[in-house]
Every structure is written in C-alpha cells, then in structure tokens.
C-alpha cells in the first residue's frame, strides 16, 4: 500500500516505485525501488496523444498518482489536474497547452508531455513530437479512431516516433476493443498487436488478461492495488485463442518469433516481449493495451510497457544537424553526455517570475551558469537556472545531460525551434514545421492609451506560439491576429484579457485565402538591367511556371523550384538567388493580394554579365519574372476546407445533412453507432463559423462535431461571407 500523506501528515516519498520482473509486460506488486538514475538509458521521453475527450489528461493524472508524483488523483471535471493548470483549460475542460512533467518509475525517469487534442492546437503537438522518443496514443473504446487521432498519428509517423496504443474507457457502454483494433488497422495503416483481453464488459470491467504471460490482473475500488492471479476459467478458451492470434501476428512480422513458432508451435513470453519491442521501435506494428484511466484500471501495465517497449534516448538514431556555415550533408551528434552540447527549444512560456525556455538536450551536458550559442541567431545566451518541470511547478537542478527534457531560465531571445549549442561546436538542428494560419481576426484595444500595451502582449503571444502571427493590414491599418482556428483565436484573446488586464475588441473571424495557377506559362523571359552610376545590375532569366497537383499543392512547401540550366550559363549561387526571388513574389498574388501557393517553377535558361551580375540582381529578376508569369497565367482563388465529423442522434440526421449542404458541404460518409449517426463531410472553413451553436440548436444540445483542416480547394467567384 502506498504511503498516504493525508494519513501520515508527511509528504509523498520520492522512492515509491514499482518493480517490473524481467521479461514482464506488467508489474506484479508494488514495492519501493531506488529512484531513476537519470542516465540516458534510464530515461523515457514520452508523449500522450489523442483526440479531444479520449481521456489522455486523465491517463496522465493517473500516471502521476501511481508514480508518487502526486498524492491525490486530479480530475478534469473538478479542475484539479496537474497538467491542465491554465485557467482556460480548467474552465473549458480541454488541454490547450502542452505540459511537461517528470516522474520516476521502476528506476527510470519518465519525462512526460500531455499534448492538446483539439485540432486548433496541433502545432503544440507538432513541437512536442519533434523532441519525443516515444508516445502513448489514447483511444476512446466507444468512438475508436477519431479524426484528430488520425492527424496526430500522421504527425508521429512524420517524426518516426514509436507508439503504444491504450484503448481507454473500457467501462463505458458500447466499448469495443476489437472494433478499435480493426479501426487502427484500417484507418491508421498499422498492424495492431492486441496484448490484453478485457475481464468483464462495460460497468463490469474489472481488469485484463495479460496475453503474453497468460495471467489475470484485476483492480478493485477498495484500494489502488492490482491483484495478479490465474486466468478466469470462463475466459480460458478465449484467452488461449487470442494468445495464438497474437503469436501468429508477431511471427508474420518478426523472424525470431517465426522460427520459434514453426519449431515449437508457439512463442514464449520472453520472445514475444522482445519481438513486440523490436516491432514497436521499427514502426512495423503497435502494441494495443486497454483499461479505464478514470477507474485506475490498466495504468500499471501501461507504464511497464512504456519502460519495456519504448526507446530510451540511446535507442533512437543520433540527431543530425548542420553547421551554420558548414556543408549541407550534416553532422551527427550521439546522445552522449561527453559530446558537445546541443539542444532544441520546443516551447517558450512567459511566467510572472521570468521567461521559461523548454529544451530537449540531444547531446552533451549543460550546467547552471553555462554560456550557450543560439546557432540560428548567432547570439550567445547564459543559463541562469535549470528546472525539472512538473507542469506549473519546478525543481532546481544543477545540470542536464543528453536525453533530458528541462526548462531553463535566463535565455532571453531564443524562440521555439531554435538550437542552443556549445559555442565551440556550433550546430543547427532541424526545427519543427510551423503550419500556416487559416483564420484571422482584427484585434484592437478599446482605449487608445492601451494600443502600445496590446502590441507588446501580441508580440509575447507570437513569441510563445509560432502558429500565431501578427501583422498590420496595409489597407485598414488594423492589427490582424492569425491562427489555426476560431478557438485558437478565442484563447489568445482571452489570455490578453486575463494576463494583461486589457480590454480589447476582436473582429469577426476571416479565413486565409490563397491564390494558385491553373494554367501554366512557358518560356517567360525577364531581363533585369539597372544602371544608375557605379556598378550596375544585370540578370537574364527564362522560367516555366506550371500548377502542382492537387490545386494549391499538398499543404507543404508552396513552391517547387528546379533548374535545368546547363553549361554554367547561370552559376549555382545565382540559381539560389533566383529561387529566393521567386519565393519573395509568393507573398501577394495578382487576384487579391493573397499568398500564392501550389506552383512549380523551372529555371530553363539565363545569362550573366561579367561585371554587373550579382546575387541581388538575380534575386530581383526571379521576383519580377514570377510576378509577370502569374499575371499571364490562369489564376484561381483557394479557400481552406476542413473534414468535419458530426455525431448526432439518429432522429436529427436529416436536418444536419440539410444544414451541411447549405454550407456547401460534401458528405463523404455516414455510419450508425448505437442510436447515433456519425456523418463525415468536407466543408469550407468559412462556413463553419458559428456552426457549434447551430448544431446544438438543431439537435437539442445532443450533437457534437470536430473539424480538421485538410487543405485548400477552389473558392466561388465571390468569397463567401462568414456565418
């Protein structure tokens, strides 16, 4: 039984841990073992990923309680969670900001990041995944694979993050482990290795059968202990059948398990454990566990699987970076405390006591008082303090080593995505991608005297959240705040009101339109000649412009640039200048001054002057040439579209379908699920403003929806007005 500070009057001991037997997938009993050593091999950098309301914050809270980090279970509905500590998170009941926390389990330090599930805050997930070594994907056992689950899964695929699946809420009516596993296979494109069998259904769910070791693990409401015992007789045949299916699935993917399976007709627990770990690390399959975090069921096996199957910093490839002025092929840094220091900033937070810079240390060691280099900005910074983080609480430490995730105080200017490194060994690490904003709104201070304070507050927000951008509209002079969605802007505005005490007005949201070409231009010639005394400018370029497929591209780089010039007619450095000039021209298109995207530019020919040619001249030539090509090409206006998933009672499907059609939505599917229907449609983002209120009215408050931006599509001739 764990120490209870409410009974003893003492604080929770730091040495409360659980021992996991060698080769085990779950712990047998709770005992005290030494705290984590902090060496890279004993560290797990773990993220919790899920769709909104799947229960990931509750999973995080149970992990903190089980590891002795907290002495009381935090509840989302009570506003007592550790990781959702921001007032808006507690008011809204959702995770908005990624929160880091460290805890110890079985001699390992787990640096855990609870990420948002709402699509408007996907950039928080992106930056977190960039610095994680493994993740737990939480699924609702009733809803299965939901839209935002797919999004975060693809993000994890992009960064090669190994995952374990935890099917939560197994105590709910309609919970179905097999259906969720099938959805993982079909919609996420991976092989689910179901390693547990539920004991009981819905309200009667009390535990799981560990199919690797063929034992039952049960939990009771009387205390927080897990009881290990034999497989219940009523489940023996089903457990044997599922154990055989698991062994076959593993043998199909793992050579060692296949040899044992053909030799002995089965696979031992030790071989299965090893095989599942290797398949997880390779991304060839995902282990599937289940439980009910709210009822404290299944968390111990989940933690044991994290330690057993997810990698330490030593289990991932060395990080690759480039020297600021070095070759393009990159430089590797191993996760070794003896290597030169290199770390990536993934989050910046302003607190009343100073600026916190969250840092993943990839190599080397950093100590309090050290001077580091912001490699991208070529600026040195001094580390004042190093903090182990527990959401909004922190503990000082003297140093951090390779594999650690910490917060540092004293770094004044580094933004999210910056590389901090040893000044004697500069290195630039690849930053996480920043998505383009899709929604904008004008923001003004109600009192003219507060205009300057508002500018400072907006700059601070943009510093903390790279997916927020601030600009001044050249026509109206208004300050425009842009972000990833309506809720994103609402949260930003509320932060200004609460944290800065400013009275502000926020205009009606507007979507971010784009322009693209639908008909190409070939052989466009532009000569840039300028002579006004002294050295002149001369550049001659010939370009082809054509559209990318799909319209607007795939949402990534707006420009695909290549050069087919031969014979050195345009030197390599001038080719790069032409590309830079073309990118300059994308800022405002001919149709309405919107950014241009989705085009391919090919430099086919050019010429230089022995004295007057320069990079500056060729950059100007590239800019003017592409602008001329865009005016000559066929252009179309693009608007952002979203995949909308609406869950409504069966008797409200008709009105909901009619409303989606009125909003220019294209329905792509509808499925029945226990008295409710789930409708999927593609809808222009501009038509979704105010949709939540309309949906509640049409369904008497019983309908819910989620929207996930999926790219751009051609807009009507006249931009639609927001609802």
N, C-alpha and C positions, 0 to 999 in steps of 0.2 A: 504494500500500500504506500502510495506516495506521501511525503510529508505535506500536511495541510497547514499553512501558516495561519489560517483562521482559528485553528485549534491550539497550535503551539505558541502563537504570538511571535514567531520568528519569520525571517524571510525565507523564500524558497532556496534550498541549497543548489549550488551550481553543479553538483556532481550527480544529480539524479539522471540516470540514463537507463537504457535497456540493452541487454546483451542479446546478440543475434548469433545462434550457433552457426558454425562453419557450414556453408552449403545450404543454409536455410533460406527460405523466401519470407519467413515471418518470424518474429521473436516468440519464444516460448513463455518466458516470465519476465517480470520487471525486476531488475536488480541495479544497484549502483555500480558504475564502472568509471574509470578515470575520464576526465574531460578530453575533448578533442585536442590533438597535438598542434593543430594549426599548420602543419606541413602540407605542401600541395597534394600529396597522396591522400590526406585525410580531410580534404575539402570537397564539398559538393556545391556548385553554384547552380541553383535550381530556380526555375520559374513556374508559376502556377498560371495556366492558360485556360480560357473557357469563353463561351458565350455568356452574355449578361444573365444573371439569375441561375446559373448552373450550380452555384454553391462553392465557388473557388475561395471566397473570403472565409467562409465557414471552415473549409478544409484547412486553410492557413491558420485560423484561430485554434483548431484542434491540434495541429502540429505544435504550435507554441505552448499550448497547455500540456500536451503529452511529454514534451521535452523539458518541462520545468521552467521554461522561459517566462510563463505567466502562471499565476496561481488560481486564476478564475477563467472560465470559458467566456470569451467575448461573443456577443450575439449581434448580428446585423440589425435585426428588428428592434433591439433595445438601444442601438447606438453606442455599444460598449466595445467595439472591435479595436484591436491594436493597430492594424494596418489601414483601416478606413478611419483615420483620425481627423481629417479635414471636416469642418462643419458642414460643407456642402455634401460631402459623401454620406455623412450621418443623416442629414436631412432628406436626401434623395434615396438613400438605401442602395447606392451603387458605388463601385470603385471608379474613381476618376483619375487618380494619380498613382503611378507605380510606386509601391512602398517596399523598401528593403528592410530585412530583419535577419539577424544571425541567431542561431541556436545550436545546441550540441546534442548529438545522438550517437550512441554506440561508439564513442571515441572519435567521432567525426564532427567537423564544423560544417553546418549547412547554412550557406548564405542564400536566403530565400527572397524572391521578389514576387509579390502579389500584383498582377497586372490587371488593367481595366478590361471589361468585357464588351463595353459599348463601342460601336464602330467609330464614333466621333473621336475616340481617344486611341485609335490604332497606332498612332505614332509613339505613344508611351510603350506599347507592346513591342514595336519595331526596335526602339533603342534598347529595351531590356533584353530582347533576344540576341542582339548583337554581342552582349557580354556574358551570356549564359552558356553553360556546358551541357545542361540537360533540362528537361521540363516535365511537368505532370499536366496532362490535358484532362480537364474535368468535364464530364458529360452528364447531362440530366437523363436519368434512366427512363423517363417518360418521353421527353422530347427527342432524345437521340442526338444525331449530328445536326446542329443548327447553323444558320448562315455565318455568324461570326466565328463559330468553331472552324468552319472551313477556311476563313480568312487567316486566322492565327495559325492554323496548321500549315497553310502555304507559306506564311512568313517563317515559320520554324524550318520548313523544307529549304527555304532560300539560304538560311544560315547553317544548315546541316546540324540542327540541334536534335539529339536523340530524345525520345519521349516515352513515357509510360502513360497509359490511359487509365483513368479512375472513373468508373461509372457510379455516380453519386445518386442519392435519393432513391435507393432501392426499397425504401419503406413506403413509397408513395403508391397510390392506386394507379395501376396501369404500367408500373415499372417493368421493363423487359430487357434483361441483359443480352439475350440472343439477338433481339432486333437492333439494339445499339451496336453490337459487334458486326452485324451484317451491314449496317449503315457505314461503319468505319471502313469496311472493305470496299463498299460500292462507291461511297462519296469522297473518301479521302485517299483511295488508291493504295492502301497498305494492307498487309496481312495481319489480322488480329489474332493474337495468341491468348485465348481466354484461359487464365491460370487459376480461376476460382469458380466454385459453384455456390450459388446462394443457398442458405439454410432458411427456409420459410419464405413467404411471399407477402408483400405489402406490409400491413401492420404486424404481421407475424414474422417479419425478417429479423433474425437474431444473430446471424453470423455467416461464415463462409467455410467451405471445404477447400483447403489448400491442395490443389490437384498435383503439385509437384511431390509433396511429401505424404499425400493421402492422409490428412488429419483434419479434424474439425476445430475451428476457432469460433468461440461464441462469446458474446458480451451480454451482460445483464444490466438493468437500470439500478441495481442495488449499489454497485460501486463502479470504478473505472478500470477494472481488471479484465484481461482477456483470459479465457479458460481454454486450454488445449485438451482435446480428447479424441477418441476414435470417430470415424465417420459414422453418422447415424445409420442404423440398419435400413431405414426407409429410403435412404439416398445412396446406398452402397452400389447398386447396379448402375444408377445414373452416373455416379462418380467414376466408376470403372470405365464406362463408355466415354465420358468426356476426357478422362486421362488418356485413353487410347487415341482419341481425336487430336489431343494436344501433342502427343508424341509423334503422330503421323505428320502433323503440320510442321513441327520443328524439323523432323527428319527430311522433309521435302526441301528445306532451305539450308540445312547445316550438315556438312559432310561427316563430322564426327558422330553426330546423332544418327545419321543414316547408317553408318557402318554398324553401330551398336544395335540399331533397330533390326537390321537384317540378320545379324548374328544371334541376338537373344530374343527377338520378337517384341522387345520393349526398350524403353530408355530409362536409365536410372535417374534419381532425383539430382544427383551431382552433375551428370551430363546435361540434363535439361536446364539446370540453373546456369551452367556455363554457356550452353547454346543460346538460351534466351538473352543472356547478357551480350554475347557477340552479335546476335541478330539485331538487338536494340541499338548497339553502338554503330552498326553498319547502316541502320535505317532500313533494313530489309523487312522488318516486322515490328509490331508494337505489342508489348505485354498488356493484357487487359485485366485489371483488378476491379473490385466493386465494394460498395459499402454505403453507409449513411453517415455523413460527417456530423449532421445535427444530433444524431443519437450516439455519436462516438464509436461507430462500428466501422472497422476496416482501416483505421488510421495507422495502427502498428504495422500491419503487413505492407502498407504503402510506404512507410518510412524505411522499412527493411529493404524493400525493392529499390528505393532510391539509392541506398548505400550499396546494394549488391549489383544493380544493373546499370545505373547511370555513371558516367565517367567522372573522374577527378580531373583537375587541370592538367595532370600528366597524361591523361587518356585521350586528349584531343591533340590534333596536329599543332606544331609550333605556329605562332602567329606570324603573318607575313606583312611587312611594311616596306616603305621606300624611304631612302634618304632624301632630305629636302632638295638637294642638288645632285642626287646620285642617279644611277642607271634605272631604267624602267622595270628591270626584271625582279627587283625587290630583294629584301633581306629577311631572313628568318630569325626569330627570337624564341628560344625554348623557355618553358615555364620553370626556370631555374633561378633561385634566389641569388646565385652568383653571377648571372648575366647582367648586362647593363639594364638599368631601369627603363621600362616602357609601360604606359598605362593609357587607357582610353576613358575619356569623360563621357558618361552616358546620361547624366541628369544634373541639372543645376537648380537649386532651390534657395530662395531668399527667406531668411528667418529673422525674427526680431533681434537675434544675437549675432547675425552675420550671414554671409553667403556660404552655403554648403555645396561642395562640388563632389558628386558621386563618381567613383573611379574604380575601374577594373584593372588590377595590376596583372599584366601579362608576363612580365619578366623582371628579374632583379628584385631589389629591396628599396623601400622608401622609408625614411625616418623623419621624425619631427625636427623641424629646423632646416631640412634639406632645401637646396635650390634646384628647381627643375626647369626644363625648357618647354614652352608651348611651341611645338615644332612648326605648326602651320603659320602661326602669327609671328614667329621669330622673337618671342618675348619670354624673359625669364620670370618665374614666379617662386615665391617662398612658401613652403609648407609650414603653417603655424601649428596646426593640431591634426591628429589622425584619429578618426572616430569609428568604433564599431557601432553599427546602426541597428536600432530596434524601432523602426517606424519614426515616431517623433521624439524618441529618447535615444541618448547616445552615451557611449562609454569610451573614455580616452584610452588610447594605446600608443606605445612608443614607436611602433613600426608596422609596416605591412609588407608581405612578401608575395612572390608570384602566386597567382591563384586567388588572392584575396579580393573581396569587394568591400570598399570602405568609403567613408566620406572624409574630405579634407577641408580644413578651414585655412584661409589665407590666400587662396588663389583668387585673384581679383577680376580677371577678364576672360578666362577660358570658357568657351561655350560647349554645349553638348556636341559631341563628335570630335572635339579637339584631342590631340595626342600630347600627353605630358611625358617627358623622357629625360634621361640623363643628358646634361649639356654637352658632355664629351662624346656622346654616342647618339646623335640626333636620328630620329626615326619618325615617320608619319604612317599611322595605321589607317586603314580604310574606315571612314566614318559610316554610321548607319544612314540609309537613304531617308530623305525628308520628302513626304508627299506634298503635292501641290494643293493649296486650298481650293475648296469648291464652293464655299459660301462666304459672302461678305456683308458687312453692315456698317453704316456710318455711326461714329461714336463722337459725342460732344459733351463737354462739361456744361452744366446748367448755368453756372456762374462764370463770367468771362475771367475772373480772377483765378479760377482753377484750371485754366487751359494748360498752363505750364506743368502743373502737378499731374494732370491727365497724361501729358506726353511722357513724363517720367514713368508713370505707372504702366503705360502701354509698352514702353521700351523694356521695362523689367519683365513683363509677361512674355514678350517675344524672346527675351534672353533665356527664360526658363523653358519655354515651349517652342522649339523651332518650327512646329507646324502652324503657329500663329504668325501672321505677317501684318505689319502696319505700314500704310502708305498714305500719301496725300493725293486726293483726286485733283488732277490738274485743271479740270473744268469748274468744279464747285468749290475747291479749296477745303473740302471736308476731310477729316481724318477717317480712314476706312480700315476696319479690322477684318481680317480674313482668316478662316479656319476650316475645319473638316466637317462642320455640320452645324445645325441650328443649336443643338445642345452645347456644343463646344463654345460657341459664342456667348450663350447664356451664362455658362460657368465662368468664362473670362470676365464678363461684365459684372457678375456678382462678386467676383474676387476684388475688383476695383472698388466696388461699393463698400464691401466689408473691411478689407485690409487697409484701404487708403482713406476711407471715410468721405469719398467723393460722391456727389450727386451728379449722375450722368444720364443722358438720354441715348438710346440705341435705336437706330432706324430700322425699317423693315428689311429683313434679310434678302439678299440677292445672290443668285448663283453666278459662278465664274464661267463665262462663255469662253470658247476658243474658236480659232479660225484654222482651216486646213485647205489644202488644194485637192481638187477632184479631177483636174486635167493638167497634165504636165507641160513644161516648156523645154525645148531642146536648143542647144547652141546659142544661148544668150551671151552676148559679148559685152563686156564693160571695160572701158579704159579709164583709169583714174590718173589724170595728169594735172599737176598743180605746180605753178612756177610763179613765185612772188618775191624773188630776190633770195640769194643764197642757195642752199641745197634745195632741189625740187623734190616732187613726189611723182613716181611713175609706177603703175601696176596695170597689167593687162590680164584679164581672166576670162575664161569661157566656161559656163556651167550648164548642166542639165538639172532640171527640177522635176520630180515626179512624186505622186502620193504614195504613202505607205498603206498597207492593208493590215488591219481594218482601218476605217477612216479615223484619223487622229492618232494612229499608231496604237501601241499596246499599253499606253499609260506610263511608259518609262521615259526614255530619252526622246524629246520632241524632234530631234534631228538626227538622221543617219547620214554621215558625211564620208565620202571616199574620194580618192584622187586616182586618176588613170593617166596622169601626165607622165610622159617618158622623156628620156634624153636630157634630163636635168633642166628642162625649159623653165620650170618653177622649182627653186630649191626647197628642200624639206621644211626649213624654218618658215618660208613664205606660205607653204601649204597650210601649216598650223595657223598662221595669221589669217588666211582666207576662211578657215573654219571658224575662228573666233569672230570674224566679222559677220559671217552668216548667222551665228548664234546671237549676235547683237541685234540683227534685223528681226529676230523672232519676237522681240518684246512687244511690238504693237503692229497688228496687221492692218491691211487696207480697208477691210469691211467696216470695222468699228473700233479699231484700236485695241482689240483683244489679243492676247498672246497667240502665236501661231504654233501649231504642233503637227506631227504626223507627216513629215516630208523627208524625202531623200534628195540630197544634193551631191552631184558628181562633178568634180573639177576635171574638165576634159582637156583643157589647153591653157596656155598663158605665155606671157613674155615679160622680160625684165629689161631694165636699163642699167648699164654698168655703174652709173653714179647715183641716179635718183631713186632707184628701187630700195625699199625698206620694208620691214615688218609692218610699220604703221601704214604705209601706202597700200599694202596688200590687204590689211585688215579693213581699211576703208573701201577698197574695191570689192571685197567679199560682201560687205554690208550693203553697198549701193546696188550691186549686181542682184542679190537675192530680193531686195525690195522691188527692183524693176521686174524681176521674174514673177513675183507674187501679184503685181498689178496686171501682168499679162496672162496669168494662169486663171483657171476657173476656181473660184473660192466658195466655200460654204461655211456657214456658222454652225458650231457644235455646242451642244448643251450637255451637262453632266447627267447621267442616268444612274439609277440605283435598282438593285434587285430587292424587292420588297416581299417579305414573308408575313402574311396576315393570318392570325389564328382567331377564329370566330366560332360561335355556336352554329350548329347546322341550320337553324331557322333564320340566320342572318346572312347566309351566303349570297342570296340574290341581291339584296341592297348593296352589299360590299362589292360584288362584281360590277354592278352598275356604276358605283362611285369610282372604281378604278378605271373603268372605260372612259368616264367623263374627265378623268385626269390624264388622259392619253396613255393609259397603262396597257401593256400587252401581257395577258395572262399566259403563263407557260405551264402551269400545272395546278392540280388540286387533289388533295388526299384526305381521307376521313381518318379520324383518330379519336375513338371513344366519345362520341357525342359532339365532337368539334371537327371543324374542317380547317385545313391549312392550305391557303392559297398563295401561290408564288407568281409574281408578276414583275415586269420591268417597267419602271415609271420614271419620267423626267423628274429630276431632283427639285426643280422649281415648283412642281405640282404637289410636293409633299409638305410644304409649309402649312402648319395648322392641321395636318391630317390626323394627328393623335386625338384632337378634340372632336373632329368629325366622326372618327371611328367609334369613339366612346358613345357619342350620341346615337349612332346607328345600331349599336349592339347593346345598349343599356349598360355600358361600362364593362362588358364582358370581353370585348375584343382587344387584342394586343397586336403589335406589329414590330418588325425590325427592318431596317433598311441598310443595305451595304452598297456603297458606290462601286460601280463596275466599269466605268469608263465614260466615253463620250459618244453621242450619236447626233446626226444632223438635226438641227432645230427647225421649226417652222419659219417661214419668211419673216414674220414679225415675232420678236422674243415674247414669250408668254408672260403674263403678269402673275406674281406670286399670289397664292390663295390667302 
